[in-house]
Amino acid sequence: MTSARPVAGEPERAFTLLGPDGQPYRSPIPGALGGHRRGRLYGQLDCPSALQAIARGHYVEHRVFFADEITAIAAGYRPCAVCLPTEYARWKANRESITTS
């Protein structure tokens, strides 16, 4: 099992995540969720749709990371319909109820 602690003499690894205000910050812990800045969506790091886009050479330059779902939502991102279908359905139903009210 590998340790998350830095090895003596090596610089501590830092990851860039987006905060609830949508601004990037440095974190010693990698993000739990990935997202796409232009599409304003977030999903699992192993999302088949995102991995397919990355393999085609797209998506990477606009990729963002979040510590958790609460932060992604606070930053104005929506759930991915592919890897988070339940969360997406809930988001879509809430959005439709707001626009029809």
N, CA, C and O atoms as a GROMACS GRO file, in nm:
protein
  404
    1MET      N    1   0.085  -0.118   0.000
    1MET     CA    2   0.000   0.000   0.000
    1MET      C    3   0.089   0.124   0.000
    1MET      O    4   0.189   0.130   0.072
    2THR      N    5   0.053   0.223  -0.081
    2THR     CA    6   0.134   0.345  -0.089
    2THR      C    7   0.083   0.448   0.010
    2THR      O    8  -0.035   0.450   0.045
    3SER      N    9   0.173   0.532   0.053
    3SER     CA   10   0.140   0.636   0.151
    3SER      C   11   0.114   0.766   0.078
    3SER      O   12   0.173   0.794  -0.026
    4ALA      N   13   0.024   0.846   0.134
    4ALA     CA   14  -0.006   0.977   0.076
    4ALA      C   15   0.093   1.082   0.124
    4ALA      O   16   0.094   1.194   0.072
    5ARG      N   17   0.176   1.048   0.222
    5ARG     CA   18   0.273   1.144   0.275
    5ARG      C   19   0.389   1.162   0.177
    5ARG      O   20   0.432   1.065   0.115
    6PRO      N   21   0.441   1.285   0.163
    6PRO     CA   22   0.555   1.307   0.073
    6PRO      C   23   0.681   1.241   0.129
    6PRO      O   24   0.699   1.229   0.250
    7VAL      N   25   0.766   1.199   0.037
    7VAL     CA   26   0.895   1.142   0.074
    7VAL      C   27   0.990   1.256   0.110
    7VAL      O   28   0.987   1.361   0.045
    8ALA      N   29   1.074   1.237   0.212
    8ALA     CA   30   1.168   1.341   0.254
    8ALA      C   31   1.252   1.385   0.135
    8ALA      O   32   1.307   1.302   0.062
    9GLY      N   33   1.263   1.515   0.116
    9GLY     CA   34   1.343   1.570   0.007
    9GLY      C   35   1.265   1.592  -0.121
    9GLY      O   36   1.313   1.662  -0.210
   10GLU      N   37   1.146   1.535  -0.133
   10GLU     CA   38   1.064   1.554  -0.252
   10GLU      C   39   0.959   1.663  -0.223
   10GLU      O   40   0.908   1.670  -0.111
   11PRO      N   41   0.927   1.745  -0.322
   11PRO     CA   42   0.824   1.847  -0.299
   11PRO      C   43   0.687   1.780  -0.282
   11PRO      O   44   0.660   1.677  -0.343
   12GLU      N   45   0.603   1.841  -0.199
   12GLU     CA   46   0.468   1.789  -0.180
   12GLU      C   47   0.389   1.811  -0.309
   12GLU      O   48   0.394   1.920  -0.366
   13ARG      N   49   0.318   1.710  -0.353
   13ARG     CA   50   0.238   1.720  -0.474
   13ARG      C   51   0.113   1.803  -0.445
   13ARG      O   52   0.051   1.786  -0.340
   14ALA      N   53   0.077   1.890  -0.536
   14ALA     CA   54  -0.042   1.973  -0.519
   14ALA      C   55  -0.132   1.955  -0.640
   14ALA      O   56  -0.086   1.936  -0.752
   15PHE      N   57  -0.260   1.963  -0.615
   15PHE     CA   58  -0.361   1.948  -0.719
   15PHE      C   59  -0.442   2.078  -0.724
   15PHE      O   60  -0.461   2.145  -0.623
   16THR      N   61  -0.487   2.113  -0.843
   16THR     CA   62  -0.569   2.233  -0.859
   16THR      C   63  -0.715   2.191  -0.865
   16THR      O   64  -0.756   2.117  -0.955
   17LEU      N   65  -0.793   2.240  -0.771
   17LEU     CA   66  -0.936   2.212  -0.764
   17LEU      C   67  -1.012   2.343  -0.775
   17LEU      O   68  -0.956   2.450  -0.756
   18LEU      N   69  -1.142   2.333  -0.807
   18LEU     CA   70  -1.227   2.451  -0.806
   18LEU      C   71  -1.302   2.454  -0.675
   18LEU      O   72  -1.349   2.350  -0.627
   19GLY      N   73  -1.314   2.572  -0.616
   19GLY     CA   74  -1.389   2.589  -0.492
   19GLY      C   75  -1.534   2.621  -0.521
   19GLY      O   76  -1.572   2.632  -0.638
   20PRO      N   77  -1.615   2.638  -0.418
   20PRO     CA   78  -1.757   2.669  -0.437
   20PRO      C   79  -1.781   2.801  -0.509
   20PRO      O   80  -1.888   2.823  -0.565
   21ASP      N   81  -1.682   2.889  -0.507
   21ASP     CA   82  -1.693   3.017  -0.579
   21ASP      C   83  -1.647   3.005  -0.724
   21ASP      O   84  -1.646   3.104  -0.796
   22GLY      N   85  -1.609   2.884  -0.766
   22GLY     CA   86  -1.564   2.862  -0.903
   22GLY      C   87  -1.420   2.900  -0.927
   22GLY      O   88  -1.372   2.893  -1.040
   23GLN      N   89  -1.350   2.941  -0.823
   23GLN     CA   90  -1.210   2.983  -0.835
   23GLN      C   91  -1.117   2.866  -0.802
   23GLN      O   92  -1.144   2.788  -0.711
   24PRO      N   93  -1.007   2.854  -0.876
   24PRO     CA   94  -0.913   2.746  -0.850
   24PRO      C   95  -0.834   2.768  -0.721
   24PRO      O   96  -0.806   2.881  -0.682
   25TYR      N   97  -0.799   2.657  -0.657
   25TYR     CA   98  -0.712   2.660  -0.540
   25TYR      C   99  -0.626   2.535  -0.539
   25TYR      O  100  -0.661   2.435  -0.602
   26ARG      N  101  -0.516   2.540  -0.468
   26ARG     CA  102  -0.424   2.427  -0.458
   26ARG      C  103  -0.463   2.340  -0.340
   26ARG      O  104  -0.499   2.390  -0.234
   27SER      N  105  -0.456   2.208  -0.361
   27SER     CA  106  -0.491   2.112  -0.257
   27SER      C  107  -0.390   1.998  -0.256
   27SER      O  108  -0.344   1.955  -0.362
   28PRO      N  109  -0.354   1.948  -0.138
   28PRO     CA  110  -0.265   1.831  -0.132
   28PRO      C  111  -0.340   1.702  -0.165
   28PRO      O  112  -0.279   1.597  -0.184
   29ILE      N  113  -0.474   1.710  -0.172
   29ILE     CA  114  -0.558   1.593  -0.198
   29ILE      C  115  -0.620   1.608  -0.338
   29ILE      O  116  -0.672   1.714  -0.371
   30PRO      N  117  -0.614   1.502  -0.421
   30PRO     CA  118  -0.673   1.512  -0.555
   30PRO      C  119  -0.825   1.524  -0.548
   30PRO      O  120  -0.886   1.487  -0.448
   31GLY      N  121  -0.884   1.575  -0.653
   31GLY     CA  122  -1.029   1.588  -0.659
   31GLY      C  123  -1.098   1.453  -0.666
   31GLY      O  124  -1.043   1.357  -0.720
   32ALA      N  125  -1.219   1.447  -0.612
   32ALA     CA  126  -1.299   1.326  -0.614
   32ALA      C  127  -1.386   1.320  -0.740
   32ALA      O  128  -1.432   1.214  -0.780
   33LEU      N  129  -1.410   1.437  -0.800
   33LEU     CA  130  -1.494   1.447  -0.919
   33LEU      C  131  -1.424   1.531  -1.024
   33LEU      O  132  -1.348   1.623  -0.992
   34GLY      N  133  -1.450   1.499  -1.150
   34GLY     CA  134  -1.397   1.578  -1.260
   34GLY      C  135  -1.511   1.654  -1.326
   34GLY      O  136  -1.628   1.621  -1.307
   35GLY      N  137  -1.476   1.755  -1.402
   35GLY     CA  138  -1.578   1.832  -1.470
   35GLY      C  139  -1.525   1.896  -1.596
   35GLY      O  140  -1.407   1.885  -1.630
   36HIS      N  141  -1.615   1.962  -1.666
   36HIS     CA  142  -1.581   2.032  -1.790
   36HIS      C  143  -1.625   2.176  -1.776
   36HIS      O  144  -1.744   2.205  -1.762
   37ARG      N  145  -1.529   2.266  -1.781
   37ARG     CA  146  -1.556   2.409  -1.759
   37ARG      C  147  -1.657   2.464  -1.858
   37ARG      O  148  -1.750   2.534  -1.818
   38ARG      N  149  -1.642   2.435  -1.985
   38ARG     CA  150  -1.731   2.493  -2.086
   38ARG      C  151  -1.872   2.435  -2.077
   38ARG      O  152  -1.970   2.507  -2.097
   39GLY      N  153  -1.882   2.306  -2.047
   39GLY     CA  154  -2.014   2.243  -2.036
   39GLY      C  155  -2.078   2.262  -1.900
   39GLY      O  156  -2.196   2.232  -1.882
   40ARG      N  157  -2.000   2.312  -1.803
   40ARG     CA  158  -2.047   2.334  -1.667
   40ARG      C  159  -2.111   2.206  -1.610
   40ARG      O  160  -2.219   2.211  -1.550
   41LEU      N  161  -2.042   2.092  -1.629
   41LEU     CA  162  -2.092   1.967  -1.575
   41LEU      C  163  -1.982   1.896  -1.498
   41LEU      O  164  -1.863   1.922  -1.519
   42TYR      N  165  -2.022   1.807  -1.407
   42TYR     CA  166  -1.927   1.731  -1.328
   42TYR      C  167  -1.969   1.584  -1.326
   42TYR      O  168  -2.086   1.551  -1.346
   43GLY      N  169  -1.872   1.498  -1.301
   43GLY     CA  170  -1.902   1.355  -1.294
   43GLY      C  171  -1.788   1.278  -1.231
   43GLY      O  172  -1.692   1.336  -1.180
   44GLN      N  173  -1.800   1.147  -1.236
   44GLN     CA  174  -1.699   1.059  -1.180
   44GLN      C  175  -1.572   1.066  -1.265
   44GLN      O  176  -1.578   1.092  -1.385
   45LEU      N  177  -1.460   1.042  -1.200
   45LEU     CA  178  -1.332   1.048  -1.272
   45LEU      C  179  -1.320   0.941  -1.380
   45LEU      O  180  -1.246   0.958  -1.477
   46ASP      N  181  -1.393   0.831  -1.364
   46ASP     CA  182  -1.387   0.724  -1.463
   46ASP      C  183  -1.510   0.724  -1.555
   46ASP      O  184  -1.545   0.620  -1.611
   47CYS      N  185  -1.574   0.837  -1.571
   47CYS     CA  186  -1.693   0.849  -1.656
   47CYS      C  187  -1.660   0.807  -1.799
   47CYS      O  188  -1.566   0.861  -1.858
   48PRO      N  189  -1.734   0.711  -1.855
   48PRO     CA  190  -1.705   0.666  -1.992
   48PRO      C  191  -1.713   0.778  -2.095
   48PRO      O  192  -1.634   0.781  -2.190
   49SER      N  193  -1.806   0.870  -2.077
   49SER     CA  194  -1.820   0.980  -2.172
   49SER      C  195  -1.698   1.072  -2.169
   49SER      O  196  -1.646   1.110  -2.274
   50ALA      N  197  -1.652   1.106  -2.049
   50ALA     CA  198  -1.534   1.192  -2.036
   50ALA      C  199  -1.410   1.122  -2.088
   50ALA      O  200  -1.329   1.182  -2.159
   51LEU      N  201  -1.394   0.995  -2.054
   51LEU     CA  202  -1.275   0.921  -2.100
   51LEU      C  203  -1.273   0.910  -2.252
   51LEU      O  204  -1.166   0.916  -2.313
   52GLN      N  205  -1.390   0.893  -2.312
   52GLN     CA  206  -1.398   0.886  -2.458
   52GLN      C  207  -1.359   1.021  -2.521
   52GLN      O  208  -1.287   1.024  -2.621
   53ALA      N  209  -1.405   1.130  -2.463
   53ALA     CA  210  -1.371   1.264  -2.515
   53ALA      C  211  -1.221   1.289  -2.499
   53ALA      O  212  -1.158   1.344  -2.588
   54ILE      N  213  -1.165   1.248  -2.385
   54ILE     CA  214  -1.022   1.266  -2.362
   54ILE      C  215  -0.942   1.184  -2.464
   54ILE      O  216  -0.841   1.233  -2.516
   55ALA      N  217  -0.985   1.062  -2.492
   55ALA     CA  218  -0.915   0.976  -2.589
   55ALA      C  219  -0.917   1.036  -2.729
   55ALA      O  220  -0.825   1.014  -2.808
   56ARG      N  221  -1.023   1.112  -2.761
   56ARG     CA  222  -1.032   1.177  -2.893
   56ARG      C  223  -0.949   1.304  -2.899
   56ARG      O  224  -0.938   1.367  -3.004
   57GLY      N  225  -0.889   1.342  -2.786
   57GLY     CA  226  -0.806   1.461  -2.784
   57GLY      C  227  -0.879   1.588  -2.747
   57GLY      O  228  -0.825   1.698  -2.763
   58HIS      N  229  -0.999   1.574  -2.698
   58HIS     CA  230  -1.078   1.690  -2.657
   58HIS      C  231  -1.086   1.694  -2.505
   58HIS      O  232  -1.033   1.606  -2.437
   59TYR      N  233  -1.151   1.795  -2.455
   59TYR     CA  234  -1.192   1.797  -2.315
   59TYR      C  235  -1.082   1.836  -2.216
   59TYR      O  236  -1.110   1.908  -2.120
   60VAL      N  237  -0.959   1.789  -2.237
   60VAL     CA  238  -0.853   1.804  -2.137
   60VAL      C  239  -0.826   1.950  -2.104
   60VAL      O  240  -0.808   1.983  -1.987
   61GLU      N  241  -0.822   2.037  -2.202
   61GLU     CA  242  -0.787   2.176  -2.174
   61GLU      C  243  -0.895   2.248  -2.093
   61GLU      O  244  -0.868   2.354  -2.035
   62HIS      N  245  -1.015   2.192  -2.087
   62HIS     CA  246  -1.124   2.254  -2.011
   62HIS      C  247  -1.164   2.169  -1.890
   62HIS      O  248  -1.269   2.192  -1.830
   63ARG      N  249  -1.081   2.073  -1.854
   63ARG     CA  250  -1.110   1.983  -1.742
   63ARG      C  251  -1.084   2.054  -1.610
   63ARG      O  252  -0.984   2.125  -1.595
   64VAL      N  253  -1.175   2.034  -1.516
   64VAL     CA  254  -1.162   2.088  -1.381
   64VAL      C  255  -1.189   1.976  -1.282
   64VAL      O  256  -1.242   1.871  -1.319
   65PHE      N  257  -1.153   1.998  -1.156
   65PHE     CA  258  -1.171   1.896  -1.054
   65PHE      C  259  -1.232   1.958  -0.929
   65PHE      O  260  -1.210   2.075  -0.898
   66PHE      N  261  -1.310   1.877  -0.859
   66PHE     CA  262  -1.379   1.920  -0.738
   66PHE      C  263  -1.351   1.824  -0.624
   66PHE      O  264  -1.331   1.705  -0.646
   67ALA      N  265  -1.351   1.876  -0.504
   67ALA     CA  266  -1.331   1.793  -0.385
   67ALA      C  267  -1.453   1.704  -0.362
   67ALA      O  268  -1.439   1.590  -0.318
   68ASP      N  269  -1.573   1.756  -0.391
   68ASP     CA  270  -1.695   1.680  -0.366
   68ASP      C  271  -1.812   1.739  -0.447
   68ASP      O  272  -1.798   1.842  -0.513
   69GLU      N  273  -1.925   1.671  -0.439
   69GLU     CA  274  -2.042   1.711  -0.516
   69GLU      C  275  -2.100   1.845  -0.468
   69GLU      O  276  -2.145   1.926  -0.550
   70ILE      N  277  -2.098   1.868  -0.340
   70ILE     CA  278  -2.151   1.993  -0.285
   70ILE      C  279  -2.076   2.113  -0.343
   70ILE      O  280  -2.136   2.215  -0.377
   71THR      N  281  -1.945   2.100  -0.354
   71THR     CA  282  -1.862   2.208  -0.409
   71THR      C  283  -1.892   2.228  -0.556
   71THR      O  284  -1.901   2.342  -0.602
   72ALA      N  285  -1.907   2.119  -0.632
   72ALA     CA  286  -1.937   2.130  -0.775
   72ALA      C  287  -2.070   2.202  -0.798
   72ALA      O  288  -2.080   2.288  -0.885
   73ILE      N  289  -2.170   2.165  -0.720
   73ILE     CA  290  -2.302   2.229  -0.734
   73ILE      C  291  -2.294   2.376  -0.695
   73ILE      O  292  -2.350   2.462  -0.764
   74ALA      N  293  -2.225   2.406  -0.586
   74ALA     CA  294  -2.211   2.545  -0.542
   74ALA      C  295  -2.140   2.630  -0.647
   74ALA      O  296  -2.168   2.749  -0.660
   75ALA      N  297  -2.048   2.569  -0.723
   75ALA     CA  298  -1.976   2.641  -0.827
   75ALA      C  299  -2.059   2.657  -0.954
   75ALA      O  300  -2.014   2.720  -1.050
   76GLY      N  301  -2.180   2.601  -0.956
   76GLY     CA  302  -2.270   2.618  -1.070
   76GLY      C  303  -2.262   2.508  -1.174
   76GLY      O  304  -2.303   2.529  -1.288
   77TYR      N  305  -2.211   2.393  -1.138
   77TYR     CA  306  -2.199   2.281  -1.231
   77TYR      C  307  -2.314   2.183  -1.210
   77TYR      O  308  -2.366   2.172  -1.099
   78ARG      N  309  -2.354   2.113  -1.316
   78ARG     CA  310  -2.461   2.015  -1.310
   78ARG      C  311  -2.404   1.873  -1.320
   78ARG      O  312  -2.293   1.856  -1.369
   79PRO      N  313  -2.478   1.772  -1.274
   79PRO     CA  314  -2.430   1.634  -1.282
   79PRO      C  315  -2.429   1.582  -1.426
   79PRO      O  316  -2.509   1.624  -1.510
   80CYS      N  317  -2.339   1.490  -1.453
   80CYS     CA  318  -2.330   1.424  -1.583
   80CYS      C  319  -2.444   1.323  -1.597
   80CYS      O  320  -2.470   1.246  -1.505
   81ALA      N  321  -2.511   1.324  -1.711
   81ALA     CA  322  -2.621   1.231  -1.736
   81ALA      C  323  -2.572   1.088  -1.756
   81ALA      O  324  -2.649   0.994  -1.736
   82VAL      N  325  -2.447   1.070  -1.794
   82VAL     CA  326  -2.394   0.937  -1.823
   82VAL      C  327  -2.353   0.863  -1.696
   82VAL      O  328  -2.399   0.752  -1.671
   83CYS      N  329  -2.268   0.924  -1.614
   83CYS     CA  330  -2.214   0.854  -1.497
   83CYS      C  331  -2.289   0.883  -1.368
   83CYS      O  332  -2.270   0.814  -1.269
   84LEU      N  333  -2.374   0.985  -1.368
   84LEU     CA  334  -2.454   1.019  -1.249
   84LEU      C  335  -2.601   1.035  -1.290
   84LEU      O  336  -2.659   1.142  -1.271
   85PRO      N  337  -2.663   0.930  -1.347
   85PRO     CA  338  -2.799   0.945  -1.400
   85PRO      C  339  -2.904   0.983  -1.296
   85PRO      O  340  -2.996   1.060  -1.326
   86THR      N  341  -2.894   0.932  -1.174
   86THR     CA  342  -2.991   0.966  -1.070
   86THR      C  343  -2.980   1.113  -1.032
   86THR      O  344  -3.080   1.183  -1.022
   87GLU      N  345  -2.857   1.159  -1.011
   87GLU     CA  346  -2.834   1.300  -0.976
   87GLU      C  347  -2.876   1.392  -1.090
   87GLU      O  348  -2.931   1.499  -1.067
   88TYR      N  349  -2.849   1.348  -1.214
   88TYR     CA  350  -2.888   1.428  -1.331
   88TYR      C  351  -3.040   1.439  -1.340
   88TYR      O  352  -3.093   1.548  -1.364
   89ALA      N  353  -3.110   1.328  -1.320
   89ALA     CA  354  -3.257   1.330  -1.326
   89ALA      C  355  -3.314   1.423  -1.220
   89ALA      O  356  -3.410   1.496  -1.247
   90ARG      N  357  -3.257   1.421  -1.100
   90ARG     CA  358  -3.301   1.510  -0.993
   90ARG      C  359  -3.275   1.656  -1.031
   90ARG      O  360  -3.361   1.742  -1.011
   91TRP      N  361  -3.155   1.684  -1.086
   91TRP     CA  362  -3.121   1.819  -1.129
   91TRP      C  363  -3.217   1.868  -1.237
   91TRP      O  364  -3.266   1.980  -1.232
   92LYS      N  365  -3.244   1.780  -1.334
   92LYS     CA  366  -3.330   1.818  -1.446
   92LYS      C  367  -3.473   1.843  -1.399
   92LYS      O  368  -3.537   1.938  -1.443
   93ALA      N  369  -3.522   1.758  -1.310
   93ALA     CA  370  -3.659   1.778  -1.258
   93ALA      C  371  -3.669   1.909  -1.181
   93ALA      O  372  -3.768   1.981  -1.194
   94ASN      N  373  -3.569   1.940  -1.100
   94ASN     CA  374  -3.569   2.066  -1.025
   94ASN      C  375  -3.564   2.185  -1.119
   94ASN      O  376  -3.633   2.285  -1.098
   95ARG      N  377  -3.483   2.173  -1.222
   95ARG     CA  378  -3.469   2.283  -1.318
   95ARG      C  379  -3.601   2.306  -1.393
   95ARG      O  380  -3.643   2.420  -1.412
   96GLU      N  381  -3.666   2.196  -1.435
   96GLU     CA  382  -3.791   2.209  -1.508
   96GLU      C  383  -3.903   2.264  -1.420
   96GLU      O  384  -3.988   2.340  -1.467
   97SER      N  385  -3.904   2.227  -1.292
   97SER     CA  386  -4.008   2.279  -1.201
   97SER      C  387  -3.988   2.429  -1.177
   97SER      O  388  -4.085   2.501  -1.157
   98ILE      N  389  -3.866   2.475  -1.178
   98ILE     CA  390  -3.838   2.618  -1.160
   98ILE      C  391  -3.883   2.697  -1.283
   98ILE      O  392  -3.942   2.804  -1.270
   99THR      N  393  -3.854   2.644  -1.403
   99THR     CA  394  -3.886   2.717  -1.526
   99THR      C  395  -4.037   2.715  -1.557
   99THR      O  396  -4.086   2.802  -1.629
  100THR      N  397  -4.110   2.616  -1.505
  100THR     CA  398  -4.255   2.611  -1.531
  100THR      C  399  -4.336   2.678  -1.422
  100THR      O  400  -4.458   2.688  -1.434
  101SER      N  401  -4.272   2.723  -1.317
  101SER     CA  402  -4.344   2.788  -1.205
  101SER      C  403  -4.379   2.930  -1.237
  101SER      O  404  -4.440   2.999  -1.155
   0.00000   0.00000   0.00000
